[in-house]
Amino acid sequence: MNFAGYLKSYTLESWNHYANIEFEKRSNIAQKIADDYNLRLICVNSNISDLYQGAHLFSHTFRTCSVIFATQKMWSRYYFASAGLSRRFEPSVELGSASYDDFTLNCFVLKGLSFGVHQAGLSRLEKTKLLTHNVSAQKLLNVCSFHTENCGKCDKCIRTMLTLDILGALDDFSEAFKDQTTYIKNKWKYMGRVRFSNEKDDFLYEIKKYAQAHHIHYPWKTIFYPIYKMILEVYLKLKPKKRR
């Protein structure tokens, strides 16, 4: 169970209540995809998110693989759907677990059970490209940090819509991303972030490289993005903070 984007602290009872509701919703989506491919679905629920609230970024690799350990008699090899980050290994408490999946998964090997990264050689953009003609993904893809239905406003929703747009497939995902208002209204800003990104931002920089390789032009307003960013940063520093 993720609740990846939530930072607010809840009581154990409240978190468990909402996590179970979320689990049912996401299980139903997974069942629909399994039905599309005539596959059996195994769902495992846990109260671990009640205890480690908001720690999804740093623990999702371990949480997912713990399910495989708990049901290890059912598997011989498990392929983990990694985020597709760059292959640099920089151990740090400030990095999410996806930053070192290659190393971690190799440490999980048991007798009769091994782990691997699915499509290890592909980046996040390249993995997204594989889904652009997948009918189930076009209807049911859910990347949102906060909701079972994509909110269209959080960083993950925006980044995915931006990637699909660069790939020329966003219109095909109108059912998965029903609300594209925020993205369309602020598209030049998101494209500006891509235009001025560097190697430190894996996800945006790979979009930039793809745009360059395929001669995709940026909206003219993106040239003003650094100025916009500077003004925004100054405004946020000077903005009066609300009293709690």
Buried (B, 14 or more C-beta within 10 A) or exposed (E): BBBBBBEEEBEEEEBBEBBBEBBEBBBEBBEEBBEBEEEEEEEEEBEBBBEEBBBBBBBBBBBBBBBBEEEBEEEEEBEBEBBBBEEEEEEEEEBBBBBBBBEBBEEBEEEEBBBBBEBBEBBBBBBBBEBBEBEBBBBBBBBBBBBBBBBBBBEBBBBBBBBBBBBEBBEBBEEBBEEBEBBEEEBBBBBBBBBBBEEEBBBBBBBBBBBEEEEBEBBEEBEEBEEBBEEEEEEEEEEEEEEE
